[in-house]
Amino acid sequence: PGAQNFHQWGSITVFNGLPSDSVRAIAQTPDGVMWFGTDNGLARFDGRRVQNFSLGSPDANRINVLKAASSGELWIGTRAGAFIYSENAFRPVDSTQSVGITAILLGPEDYLGTDAGRVLRVKSVESGGLSAEGITSEPNADEAGRPMAITSLIDHGGQLLAGTAGRGAFVVKDGKASEFP
């Protein structure tokens, strides 16, 4: 059943059942359920109660980003890769297990931004799962060559734009990231 708000809360905290008071991401799925990504796991709030989920390791439980798909899937970016929650199960996105996922863009094509300055395209594989592959030859880096985290992704008129921590936005095209004009 869809979420029903029977309580009016000023806040939802550890006292109310969250795994941590450090909430880094919030999403609402089409069924009305609210999801909270914290430093210590994922929480589902259906309007009545909070239900906590662990994705495994401490790094996997540090949620960086959440995105709800119109299909009802919840995409989860953690310090230890990307996961998709669908049909009451969590599925990892292959080739992201040791990567910090910091941004998610869902659309005709799905993309992930990483804390290591990479943009990954997510594709279906023969086994029915999903796998990610880099679409740029080099990570986005600052003047000293240090990778810059991708903080946001957007499709702007058919162009993929990546926001960074420190150098603004870049256009990602043909395997390269170039300055946004």
Backbone as CSV, one residue per row, in Angstrom:
resi,resn,N_x,N_y,N_z,CA_x,CA_y,CA_z,C_x,C_y,C_z
1,PRO,0.827,-1.192,0.000,0.000,0.000,0.000,0.867,1.250,0.000
2,GLY,0.308,2.307,-0.504,1.013,3.580,-0.538,1.222,4.133,0.853
3,ALA,2.103,5.095,0.948,2.398,5.708,2.232,1.196,6.511,2.714
4,GLN,0.956,6.443,4.000,-0.116,7.210,4.605,0.464,7.946,5.799
5,ASN,0.329,9.241,5.816,0.908,10.032,6.883,-0.087,10.159,8.029
6,PHE,0.104,9.326,9.057,-0.759,9.368,10.228,-0.156,10.218,11.336
7,HIS,1.101,10.584,11.187,1.792,11.374,12.199,2.254,12.684,11.578
8,GLN,2.306,13.691,12.398,2.916,14.936,11.969,4.123,15.141,12.853
9,TRP,5.299,15.036,12.259,6.532,15.117,13.009,7.260,16.384,12.614
10,GLY,7.895,16.986,13.581,8.730,18.132,13.280,10.031,17.676,12.651
11,SER,10.453,16.472,12.991,11.663,15.897,12.410,11.635,14.391,12.626
12,ILE,12.455,13.720,11.852,12.650,12.283,12.032,14.125,12.117,12.363
13,THR,14.408,11.498,13.490,15.777,11.390,13.996,16.068,9.949,14.410
14,VAL,17.228,9.756,15.013,17.573,8.450,15.569,16.522,8.035,16.597
15,PHE,16.021,8.997,17.349,14.974,8.715,18.340,13.754,8.070,17.688
16,ASN,13.427,8.491,16.452,12.272,7.943,15.731,12.619,6.698,14.924
17,GLY,13.902,6.321,14.877,14.285,5.089,14.203,15.297,5.208,13.083
18,LEU,15.729,6.435,12.715,16.752,6.543,11.668,18.050,5.897,12.143
19,PRO,18.844,5.322,11.229,20.110,4.718,11.622,21.175,5.747,11.993
20,SER,20.983,7.013,11.602,21.925,8.086,11.922,21.196,9.411,11.752
21,ASP,21.624,10.422,12.483,21.062,11.758,12.316,21.720,12.515,11.168
22,SER,22.760,11.962,10.564,23.419,12.588,9.407,22.754,12.090,8.136
23,VAL,21.733,12.818,7.677,21.000,12.454,6.469,21.660,13.162,5.295
24,ARG,22.145,12.388,4.329,22.861,12.929,3.173,22.009,12.962,1.908
25,ALA,20.906,12.202,1.882,20.074,12.140,0.677,18.648,11.772,1.066
26,ILE,17.685,12.335,0.309,16.271,12.041,0.513,15.632,11.823,-0.853
27,ALA,14.761,10.828,-0.946,14.006,10.589,-2.184,12.621,10.077,-1.804
28,GLN,11.668,10.310,-2.706,10.322,9.775,-2.520,9.971,8.948,-3.746
29,THR,9.633,7.677,-3.533,9.254,6.798,-4.629,7.797,7.072,-5.004
30,PRO,7.377,6.655,-6.210,6.015,6.949,-6.673,4.903,6.446,-5.752
31,ASP,5.187,5.454,-4.911,4.173,4.955,-3.974,4.035,5.846,-2.744
32,GLY,4.783,6.948,-2.681,4.695,7.905,-1.581,5.648,7.649,-0.441
33,VAL,6.404,6.572,-0.490,7.343,6.241,0.574,8.537,7.195,0.510
34,MET,8.958,7.674,1.683,10.134,8.529,1.803,11.334,7.658,2.171
35,TRP,12.455,7.934,1.529,13.696,7.209,1.776,14.746,8.210,2.243
36,PHE,15.509,7.815,3.262,16.550,8.671,3.817,17.875,7.918,3.774
37,GLY,18.855,8.499,3.109,20.201,7.929,3.063,21.047,8.592,4.124
38,THR,21.577,7.801,5.024,22.340,8.340,6.150,23.778,7.830,6.124
39,ASP,24.542,8.267,7.107,25.924,7.801,7.266,25.991,6.367,7.775
40,ASN,24.855,5.818,8.169,24.861,4.486,8.772,23.779,3.579,8.194
41,GLY,23.361,3.844,6.947,22.385,2.969,6.308,21.228,3.725,5.694
42,LEU,20.304,2.964,5.154,19.145,3.471,4.437,17.904,3.278,5.302
43,ALA,17.021,4.292,5.298,15.782,4.187,6.069,14.595,4.445,5.165
44,ARG,13.534,3.668,5.393,12.269,3.787,4.655,11.209,4.267,5.633
45,PHE,10.507,5.343,5.261,9.438,5.870,6.113,8.147,5.857,5.319
46,ASP,7.171,5.082,5.782,5.909,4.921,5.048,4.780,5.770,5.607
47,GLY,5.090,6.690,6.483,4.072,7.522,7.098,3.698,7.069,8.490
48,ARG,4.079,5.838,8.811,3.770,5.290,10.140,5.016,4.883,10.886
49,ARG,5.923,4.227,10.173,7.102,3.709,10.870,8.341,3.835,10.004
50,VAL,9.469,3.761,10.674,10.763,3.791,10.005,11.307,2.369,9.985
51,GLN,11.747,1.945,8.809,12.350,0.625,8.643,13.765,0.841,8.101
52,ASN,14.757,0.246,8.760,16.154,0.432,8.369,16.671,-0.740,7.552
53,PHE,17.587,-0.410,6.622,18.211,-1.411,5.769,19.717,-1.229,5.820
54,SER,20.437,-2.340,5.844,21.887,-2.325,5.747,22.279,-2.868,4.378
55,LEU,23.237,-2.218,3.749,23.716,-2.679,2.443,25.015,-3.469,2.568
56,GLY,25.424,-3.783,3.791,26.618,-4.602,3.989,27.676,-3.891,4.792
57,SER,28.749,-3.524,4.144,29.909,-2.933,4.809,29.611,-1.510,5.287
58,PRO,30.443,-0.978,6.197,30.261,0.423,6.618,30.307,1.404,5.437
59,ASP,31.167,1.168,4.449,31.216,2.055,3.283,29.946,1.953,2.447
60,ALA,29.378,0.762,2.334,28.129,0.593,1.582,26.958,1.222,2.334
61,ASN,27.065,1.321,3.644,26.000,1.936,4.437,26.114,3.452,4.515
62,ARG,27.174,4.019,3.981,27.284,5.479,3.918,26.673,5.919,2.588
63,ILE,25.440,6.377,2.643,24.679,6.743,1.453,25.049,8.165,1.042
64,ASN,25.427,8.349,-0.229,25.770,9.673,-0.748,24.626,10.309,-1.517
65,VAL,23.865,9.490,-2.260,22.842,10.028,-3.161,21.734,8.992,-3.350
66,LEU,20.501,9.486,-3.493,19.335,8.649,-3.792,18.605,9.259,-4.976
67,LYS,18.034,8.408,-5.812,17.223,8.889,-6.932,16.096,7.885,-7.143
68,ALA,14.864,8.376,-7.173,13.703,7.518,-7.414,13.361,7.538,-8.895
69,ALA,13.224,6.350,-9.481,12.821,6.227,-10.882,11.305,6.214,-10.962
70,SER,10.767,6.660,-12.083,9.313,6.668,-12.254,8.732,5.247,-12.217
71,SER,9.573,4.247,-12.487,9.142,2.850,-12.441,8.992,2.332,-11.013
72,GLY,9.459,3.119,-10.021,9.380,2.697,-8.627,10.694,2.227,-8.058
73,GLU,11.694,2.020,-8.902,13.012,1.619,-8.410,13.650,2.772,-7.650
74,LEU,14.442,2.413,-6.640,15.225,3.392,-5.911,16.689,3.129,-6.213
75,TRP,17.366,4.125,-6.784,18.792,4.040,-7.072,19.543,4.633,-5.886
76,ILE,20.575,3.928,-5.447,21.302,4.289,-4.240,22.787,4.382,-4.570
77,GLY,23.388,5.527,-4.280,24.829,5.701,-4.449,25.489,5.722,-3.091
78,THR,26.489,4.863,-2.901,27.178,4.749,-1.618,28.675,4.931,-1.811
79,ARG,29.420,4.909,-0.721,30.887,4.965,-0.816,31.457,3.667,-1.373
80,ALA,30.622,2.642,-1.474,31.076,1.339,-1.975,30.229,0.885,-3.156
81,GLY,29.849,1.818,-4.025,29.144,1.434,-5.238,27.687,1.843,-5.285
82,ALA,27.043,1.396,-6.366,25.634,1.711,-6.605,24.794,0.459,-6.419
83,PHE,23.576,0.688,-5.926,22.609,-0.382,-5.718,21.260,0.087,-6.246
84,ILE,20.416,-0.875,-6.588,19.049,-0.566,-6.984,18.119,-1.400,-6.112
85,TYR,17.147,-0.712,-5.503,16.136,-1.400,-4.694,14.885,-1.543,-5.542
86,SER,14.493,-2.795,-5.778,13.334,-3.087,-6.603,12.765,-4.428,-6.165
87,GLU,11.465,-4.520,-6.102,10.790,-5.763,-5.726,11.335,-6.321,-4.414
88,ASN,11.497,-5.429,-3.430,11.945,-5.781,-2.076,13.324,-6.414,-2.019
89,ALA,14.182,-6.083,-2.966,15.541,-6.622,-2.956,16.523,-5.557,-3.442
90,PHE,17.751,-5.635,-2.937,18.820,-4.742,-3.358,19.713,-5.479,-4.348
91,ARG,19.967,-4.848,-5.499,20.860,-5.415,-6.505,22.022,-4.453,-6.701
92,PRO,23.263,-4.959,-6.637,24.393,-4.073,-6.910,24.524,-3.819,-8.411
93,VAL,25.055,-2.672,-8.758,25.397,-2.378,-10.151,26.841,-2.833,-10.317
94,ASP,27.059,-3.837,-11.180,28.398,-4.384,-11.388,29.376,-3.307,-11.821
95,SER,30.619,-3.493,-11.482,31.738,-2.604,-11.798,31.704,-1.302,-11.007
96,THR,30.908,-1.255,-9.934,30.908,-0.066,-9.072,31.271,-0.411,-7.629
97,GLN,31.572,-1.656,-7.322,31.723,-2.113,-5.944,32.755,-1.324,-5.125
98,SER,33.809,-0.851,-5.716,34.829,-0.134,-4.946,34.865,1.351,-5.280
99,VAL,33.757,1.861,-5.814,33.696,3.242,-6.278,32.687,4.025,-5.446
100,GLY,33.057,5.233,-5.043,32.116,6.108,-4.350,31.203,6.778,-5.362
101,ILE,29.905,6.518,-5.281,28.929,7.104,-6.212,28.357,8.362,-5.566
102,THR,28.487,9.498,-6.267,28.105,10.796,-5.703,27.001,11.504,-6.477
103,ALA,26.630,10.997,-7.647,25.564,11.617,-8.448,24.900,10.539,-9.303
104,ILE,23.605,10.719,-9.564,22.840,9.782,-10.387,21.961,10.588,-11.336
105,LEU,21.966,10.188,-12.608,21.063,10.774,-13.603,20.314,9.626,-14.264
106,LEU,18.992,9.660,-14.161,18.147,8.638,-14.784,17.430,9.264,-15.959
107,GLY,17.377,8.558,-17.060,16.714,9.057,-18.257,16.756,8.000,-19.338
108,PRO,16.774,8.439,-20.608,16.910,7.453,-21.685,18.162,6.595,-21.494
109,GLU,19.218,7.216,-20.960,20.413,6.497,-20.526,20.656,6.886,-19.077
110,ASP,21.180,5.939,-18.299,21.419,6.183,-16.880,22.907,6.370,-16.647
111,TYR,23.248,7.376,-15.820,24.643,7.714,-15.558,24.889,7.819,-14.060
112,LEU,26.127,7.543,-13.679,26.568,7.688,-12.301,27.799,8.590,-12.286
113,GLY,27.885,9.480,-11.317,29.076,10.288,-11.096,29.804,9.733,-9.890
114,THR,31.133,9.806,-9.902,31.916,9.216,-8.821,32.726,10.257,-8.061
115,ASP,33.185,9.842,-6.883,34.039,10.712,-6.084,35.453,10.784,-6.646
116,ALA,35.751,9.965,-7.659,37.067,9.963,-8.295,37.048,10.699,-9.633
117,GLY,36.012,11.511,-9.863,35.967,12.342,-11.056,35.557,11.637,-12.335
118,ARG,34.937,10.479,-12.232,34.523,9.727,-13.417,33.015,9.807,-13.611
119,VAL,32.593,9.689,-14.861,31.180,9.536,-15.192,31.038,8.148,-15.802
120,LEU,30.081,7.364,-15.275,29.846,5.994,-15.712,28.469,5.888,-16.354
121,ARG,28.380,5.122,-17.436,27.102,4.813,-18.074,26.668,3.436,-17.584
122,VAL,25.400,3.306,-17.223,24.864,2.032,-16.735,24.135,1.348,-17.876
123,LYS,24.477,0.077,-18.099,23.870,-0.705,-19.175,23.380,-2.040,-18.636
124,SER,22.372,-2.598,-19.298,21.899,-3.940,-18.978,22.883,-4.958,-19.524
125,VAL,23.056,-6.048,-18.794,23.926,-7.137,-19.235,23.088,-8.385,-19.479
126,GLU,23.668,-9.358,-20.169,22.938,-10.569,-20.574,22.302,-11.309,-19.406
127,SER,22.953,-11.271,-18.233,22.433,-11.996,-17.071,21.181,-11.347,-16.491
128,GLY,20.806,-10.176,-17.010,19.638,-9.469,-16.506,19.985,-8.388,-15.507
129,GLY,21.250,-8.316,-15.105,21.675,-7.292,-14.162,22.097,-6.019,-14.874
130,LEU,22.759,-5.168,-14.131,23.268,-3.913,-14.669,24.762,-3.813,-14.414
131,SER,25.454,-3.146,-15.319,26.889,-2.937,-15.184,27.205,-1.501,-15.598
132,ALA,28.263,-0.948,-15.027,28.654,0.424,-15.329,30.001,0.431,-16.042
133,GLU,30.137,1.374,-16.997,31.403,1.538,-17.706,31.720,3.021,-17.790
134,GLY,33.011,3.351,-17.719,33.441,4.737,-17.813,33.195,5.284,-19.206
135,ILE,32.763,6.544,-19.285,32.540,7.148,-20.605,33.577,8.218,-20.909
136,THR,34.471,8.487,-19.960,35.569,9.418,-20.219,36.883,8.668,-20.089
137,SER,37.858,9.080,-20.889,39.146,8.397,-20.859,39.949,8.740,-19.609
138,GLU,39.770,9.926,-19.086,40.487,10.374,-17.893,39.490,10.913,-16.873
139,PRO,39.808,10.797,-15.570,38.930,11.411,-14.575,39.006,12.933,-14.655
140,ASN,37.963,13.585,-14.242,37.943,15.037,-14.156,38.880,15.427,-13.019
141,ALA,39.852,16.301,-13.275,40.871,16.613,-12.276,41.066,18.119,-12.144
142,ASP,41.624,18.516,-10.998,41.938,19.924,-10.789,43.301,20.244,-11.414
143,GLU,43.775,21.484,-11.215,45.032,21.915,-11.831,46.224,21.073,-11.387
144,ALA,46.165,20.518,-10.180,47.260,19.699,-9.661,47.135,18.234,-10.077
145,GLY,46.084,17.906,-10.840,45.904,16.529,-11.300,45.124,15.647,-10.342
146,ARG,44.607,16.202,-9.244,43.818,15.418,-8.287,42.388,15.276,-8.802
147,PRO,41.829,14.061,-8.768,40.446,13.864,-9.229,39.462,14.708,-8.417
148,MET,38.477,15.279,-9.111,37.426,16.065,-8.469,36.121,15.276,-8.497
149,ALA,35.476,15.206,-7.367,34.209,14.482,-7.279,33.168,15.097,-8.200
150,ILE,32.396,14.238,-8.834,31.238,14.678,-9.615,30.095,14.854,-8.611
151,THR,29.564,16.065,-8.520,28.532,16.363,-7.522,27.128,16.322,-8.094
152,SER,27.000,16.457,-9.428,25.674,16.437,-10.038,25.795,16.121,-11.519
153,LEU,24.722,15.565,-12.072,24.648,15.252,-13.496,23.295,15.716,-14.017
154,ILE,23.291,16.272,-15.232,22.037,16.709,-15.845,22.151,16.593,-17.358
155,ASP,21.038,16.292,-17.989,20.956,16.329,-19.447,20.411,17.703,-19.805
156,HIS,21.216,18.503,-20.469,20.837,19.868,-20.841,20.757,19.948,-22.361
157,GLY,19.544,19.818,-22.895,19.364,19.897,-24.343,20.143,18.839,-25.107
158,GLY,20.212,17.647,-24.555,20.935,16.561,-25.218,22.415,16.505,-24.876
159,GLN,22.904,17.457,-24.078,24.296,17.438,-23.628,24.345,16.955,-22.185
160,LEU,25.300,16.092,-21.878,25.499,15.636,-20.516,26.429,16.613,-19.811
161,LEU,25.929,17.222,-18.731,26.735,18.143,-17.942,27.040,17.509,-16.601
162,ALA,28.279,17.702,-16.150,28.714,17.179,-14.859,29.165,18.337,-13.987
163,GLY,28.543,18.475,-12.818,28.984,19.452,-11.831,30.085,18.838,-10.997
164,THR,31.054,19.665,-10.607,32.193,19.154,-9.850,32.338,19.878,-8.520
165,ALA,33.130,19.300,-7.658,33.488,19.936,-6.395,34.769,20.726,-6.643
166,GLY,34.619,21.975,-7.061,35.797,22.817,-7.188,36.035,23.509,-8.507
167,ARG,35.520,22.973,-9.632,35.801,23.612,-10.914,34.562,23.828,-11.762
168,GLY,33.403,23.918,-11.164,32.197,24.217,-11.907,31.675,23.032,-12.693
169,ALA,31.050,23.339,-13.841,30.398,22.315,-14.662,31.202,22.048,-15.925
170,PHE,31.124,20.807,-16.395,31.799,20.361,-17.608,30.803,19.687,-18.533
171,VAL,31.059,19.761,-19.828,30.299,19.012,-20.819,31.029,17.694,-21.022
172,VAL,30.308,16.584,-20.945,30.900,15.267,-21.157,30.446,14.785,-22.523
173,LYS,31.422,14.633,-23.441,31.095,14.254,-24.813,32.297,13.595,-25.464
174,ASP,32.037,12.556,-26.252,33.078,11.872,-27.019,34.264,11.449,-26.160
175,GLY,33.983,10.946,-24.952,35.040,10.436,-24.091,35.850,11.482,-23.379
176,LYS,35.428,12.749,-23.441,36.178,13.829,-22.794,35.233,14.725,-22.014
177,ALA,35.812,15.369,-21.013,35.099,16.412,-20.279,35.742,17.727,-20.651
178,SER,34.936,18.657,-21.154,35.469,19.955,-21.552,34.718,21.057,-20.833
179,GLU,35.338,22.225,-20.768,34.740,23.371,-20.091,33.362,23.664,-20.655
180,PHE,32.438,23.987,-19.776,31.089,24.365,-20.191,31.148,25.794,-20.727
181,PRO,30.700,26.003,-21.985,30.826,27.343,-22.582,29.914,28.359,-21.889
